[in-house]
């Protein structure tokens, strides 16, 4: 009877440790999700693209709009063309 009681206490202790670890991992997971959301923020990515990488918005004449139609779906796609002066000609 004493052995069973001891085993029960040991298992309860293990369960408590596992619950604590789960809580810690859930908190860490939430923090990581928040960091991912911050890093994927479109405003942040746009700022990096413009300021650090040097990308620029296409000029109005560089954008082509195409209409695609499928049997069940109509979509419009826009494509940017490189300017003639930046192609090296």
Secondary structure, 3 states (H helix, E strand, C coil): CHHHHHHHHHHHHHHHHHHHHHHHHHHHHHHHHHHHHHHCCHHHHHHHHHHHHCCCCCCHHHEEEEEEECCCCEEEEEEECCCHHHHCC
